[in-house]
Amino acid sequence: MLTGFLFQKLENGVSQMTRANTIRLNIILYLNYFVHGVGLIILTQNMKVLQAGWHTSLATVAYVISALGIGRLLAYYILGSLSDKWGRKPFIYIGILSYAIFFAGILMTSSVPVAYGLTILAGVANSALDSGTYPTFMEMPGHQSASTVLIKAAMSAGEFVLPIMVSAIELNHFWYGSSFVFALAILAFNLAILPMTKFPKKQSSESAAVATKHLTKGQRIAAVGLLIYGYGSMALMIWFTQWGTYYAQSVLKLDNVAAHGMLSLYSIGSLTGVFLISIMLKVGISPFKLLVVFNAVAVAALVGICFAGSATIALMAAFTFGLSAAGGIMQVGLNALSELFPANKGRITGLFFTFGSIASVTVPLISGRLVTVNPALTLQSDLAVGVLCLIVSLVALRFGTVKETALSPAE
């Protein structure tokens, strides 16, 4: 489906970008996010090996992993703003090279402080890729919104493949670093073909600036709502993935198989949602309308999970929640926000994901306190976040308008 979508998008034509160049560009961008999916979980998948290599505790390894969020928080807005000035391609370079240093450095170091610094750099790599990639897709002819949602599919593929690879490595007693080398090989491939690849030209700054300058008061309200959605949509997913299994065991009293199966079905639903949303965007459904519909479904699914009367209901609701809340709807929110600010796609991308990074830092702190009060609050509080997301989606639909932007074809 992904391949068919990419080739159909090419049929729309790019006057100064050849078919081969556009295929190459798509390959680079999606492979980068496959590697990013690997990078998100490669430390957690190798915690015991790293603990032994660093001569430390698992708690310290977890502390190192938390530095990923710090790197994002520090870099998103800065790199996003700079990509509007310098173009998108330099930030793809920065993302690839930063991730390469991270993967290679983790293999070579036994120092916890160095590993912490390298993990911060991985967060910066994530920020650089987002700052270069999302605006690039938005500036390409064709179904730009659907392209950005398919980034989620590439990430999910990396997160799916790595655990299988790590299990095979352990089972066959191979070197644990093989998975790191695998990621490095993909980055090297991308780095080799990136210099010969053209990127689409940014929209004319004058026309885009005029469009932004004439935002109505209502559109500015919608923009604020969508930034809040950047926080809420990320918090919604983190809350569930962190506490879903615990809630199922402690509150719903499901057995271990059903409790863990709930999270697996959430992941399957997430991947299903990616393709469903991409199809809907491709046929021209407004991102503002999708936000309302999918967030309403997410709230309904959470109600089903929180107050499930049986394991069957909880499992079905978990799949539905993954489809609606984690299937790329966050990226749809970014697309909607970018339509309001065509002159600053990089800055808006950075700002939107900065709000998401704040969620990655605050949600563990908030939910960690709530579990000491009442275990039921771990997921019921996520329901409150879901309602917030639905409210700001309704605000965005009421006050936001989809703008047609004149995008130039090549850089």
Residue pairs with C-beta under 8 A, 6 or more apart in sequence:
1 275
2 30
2 150
2 153
5 143
5 146
5 150
5 278
5 282
6 23
6 26
9 140
9 142
9 143
9 147
10 19
10 22
10 23
10 142
12 141
12 142
13 141
14 21
14 22
14 140
14 141
14 200
14 409
14 410
15 409
15 410
16 198
16 409
16 410
17 25
17 198
17 200
17 409
17 410
21 197
21 198
22 140
24 193
24 196
24 197
25 136
25 197
25 198
25 199
26 147
27 193
28 92
28 190
28 193
28 194
28 197
29 92
29 133
29 136
29 137
29 151
30 150
30 151
30 154
31 154
31 186
31 189
31 190
32 92
32 95
32 96
32 129
32 133
32 187
32 190
33 129
33 133
33 151
33 154
33 155
33 158
34 154
34 155
34 157
34 158
34 161
34 186
35 99
35 158
35 183
35 186
35 187
36 99
36 125
36 126
36 129
36 154
36 155
36 158
37 154
37 155
37 156
37 157
37 158
37 159
37 160
37 162
38 158
38 159
38 161
38 162
38 179
38 182
38 183
39 99
39 102
39 103
39 122
39 125
39 126
39 158
39 183
40 68
40 155
40 158
40 159
41 159
41 162
41 163
42 103
42 162
42 179
42 180
42 183
43 50
43 61
43 64
43 65
43 106
43 119
44 65
45 162
45 163
45 166
45 179
46 166
46 176
46 179
47 58
47 61
47 62
48 58
49 176
50 61
50 64
50 106
50 115
51 57
51 58
51 60
51 61
53 110
54 60
54 61
54 110
54 111
54 112
54 115
55 110
56 112
60 112
63 116
64 112
64 115
64 116
64 119
65 119
67 116
67 117
67 119
67 120
67 123
68 119
68 120
68 122
68 123
68 126
69 123
69 357
69 360
69 361
70 120
70 123
70 361
71 119
71 120
71 121
71 122
71 123
71 124
71 125
71 126
71 127
72 123
72 124
72 126
72 127
72 353
72 354
72 357
72 360
73 123
73 354
73 357
73 358
73 361
74 120
74 123
74 124
75 123
75 124
75 127
75 128
76 127
76 130
76 131
76 350
76 351
76 353
76 354
76 357
77 347
77 350
77 351
77 354
78 350
79 91
79 94
79 124
79 127
79 128
79 131
79 346
79 350
80 127
80 130
80 131
80 346
80 347
80 348
80 349
80 350
80 351
80 353
81 344
81 346
81 347
81 350
82 91
82 131
82 346
83 90
83 91
83 131
83 132
83 135
83 346
83 347
83 349
83 350
84 135
84 202
84 343
84 344
84 345
84 346
84 347
87 199
87 202
87 411
88 131
88 132
88 133
88 135
88 136
88 139
88 199
88 202
88 346
89 132
89 194
89 199
89 411
90 132
91 128
91 129
91 131
91 132
91 346
92 128
92 129
92 132
92 133
92 136
92 194
93 191
93 194
94 124
94 125
94 128
94 132
95 125
95 126
95 128
95 129
95 132
95 133
96 125
96 129
96 187
96 190
96 191
96 194
97 191
98 121
98 122
98 124
98 125
98 128
99 122
99 125
99 129
99 183
99 187
100 184
100 187
100 188
100 191
101 118
101 121
102 118
102 119
102 121
102 122
102 125
103 180
103 181
103 183
103 184
103 187
104 180
104 184
105 114
105 115
105 118
105 121
106 115
106 118
106 180
107 177
107 180
107 181
109 115
109 118
127 350
127 353
130 349
130 350
130 353
131 346
131 349
131 350
132 346
133 151
134 148
134 151
134 331
134 334
134 338
134 345
134 349
135 202
135 338
135 345
135 346
135 349
136 199
136 200
137 144
137 147
137 148
137 151
138 144
138 145
138 148
138 335
138 338
138 345
139 200
139 201
139 202
139 203
139 345
139 407
139 408
140 147
140 200
140 407
141 200
141 407
141 409
143 278
143 281
143 282
144 335
145 281
145 287
145 332
145 335
146 277
146 278
146 279
146 281
146 282
148 328
148 331
148 334
148 335
149 274
149 277
149 278
149 281
149 328
149 331
149 332
150 274
150 278
150 328
151 328
151 331
152 270
152 274
152 327
152 328
152 331
153 271
153 274
153 275
153 278
153 328
156 267
156 270
156 271
156 274
160 267
162 179
165 178
165 179
165 182
166 176
166 179
168 174
169 175
169 176
169 178
169 179
170 176
198 410
198 411
199 410
199 411
200 407
200 408
200 409
200 410
200 411
201 407
201 408
201 409
201 410
201 411
202 345
202 408
202 411
203 342
203 343
203 345
203 405
203 406
203 407
203 408
204 406
204 408
205 343
207 406
208 342
208 343
208 344
208 405
209 343
211 342
211 343
211 403
211 405
212 340
212 341
212 342
212 343
212 344
215 223
215 340
216 399
218 398
218 399
218 400
219 340
219 399
219 400
219 401
221 395
221 399
222 340
222 395
222 396
222 398
222 399
222 400
223 337
223 340
223 341
223 400
225 392
225 393
225 395
225 396
225 399
226 333
226 336
226 337
226 340
226 352
226 392
226 396
226 400
227 337
227 351
227 352
227 355
228 355
228 388
228 392
229 291
229 330
229 333
229 389
229 392
229 393
229 396
230 330
230 333
230 334
230 337
230 351
230 352
230 353
230 354
230 355
230 356
231 355
231 356
231 358
231 359
232 359
232 385
232 388
232 389
232 392
233 325
233 329
233 330
233 333
233 356
233 389
234 330
234 355
234 356
234 357
234 359
234 360
235 359
235 362
235 363
235 382
235 385
236 298
236 325
236 382
236 385
236 386
236 389
237 325
237 326
237 330
238 359
238 360
238 363
238 364
239 363
239 367
239 378
239 379
239 381
239 382
239 385
240 266
240 321
240 325
240 326
240 379
240 382
241 263
241 266
242 363
242 364
242 367
243 367
243 371
243 378
243 379
243 382
244 262
244 263
244 266
244 305
244 318
244 379
245 259
245 260
245 262
245 263
246 371
246 375
246 378
247 305
247 306
247 375
247 376
247 378
247 379
248 254
248 258
248 259
248 262
248 314
249 256
249 259
250 375
251 375
251 376
251 378
251 379
252 259
252 308
252 311
252 314
254 262
254 311
254 314
255 311
258 311
258 314
258 315
261 315
262 305
262 314
262 315
262 318
263 318
265 315
265 318
265 319
265 322
266 318
266 319
266 321
266 322
266 326
267 322
268 319
268 322
269 318
269 319
269 320
269 321
269 322
269 323
269 324
269 326
269 327
270 322
270 323
270 326
270 327
271 327
272 319
272 322
272 323
272 327
273 294
273 322
273 323
273 324
273 326
273 327
273 328
273 329
274 327
274 328
276 323
276 327
277 290
277 294
277 327
277 328
277 329
277 332
278 328
280 290
281 287
281 290
281 332
281 335
286 402
287 332
287 333
287 335
287 336
287 339
287 402
288 336
288 393
288 396
288 397
288 400
288 402
289 397
290 329
290 332
291 329
291 332
291 333
291 336
291 393
291 396
291 397
292 390
292 393
292 394
292 397
294 324
294 325
294 327
294 329
294 332
295 324
295 325
295 329
295 386
295 389
295 390
295 393
296 390
297 320
297 323
297 324
298 321
298 324
298 325
298 329
298 386
298 389
298 390
299 383
299 386
299 387
299 389
299 390
300 320
301 317
301 318
301 320
301 321
301 324
301 325
302 317
302 321
302 379
302 382
302 383
302 386
303 317
303 383
304 313
304 314
304 316
304 317
304 320
305 314
305 317
305 318
305 321
305 379
306 379
306 380
306 383
308 314
308 317
325 386
330 356
333 352
333 393
333 396
334 348
334 349
334 352
334 353
336 396
336 400
336 402
337 348
337 352
338 345
338 348
338 349
339 400
339 402
339 403
339 405
340 400
340 403
341 347
341 348
342 403
342 405
366 381
367 378
367 381
370 377
370 378
370 381
371 377
371 378
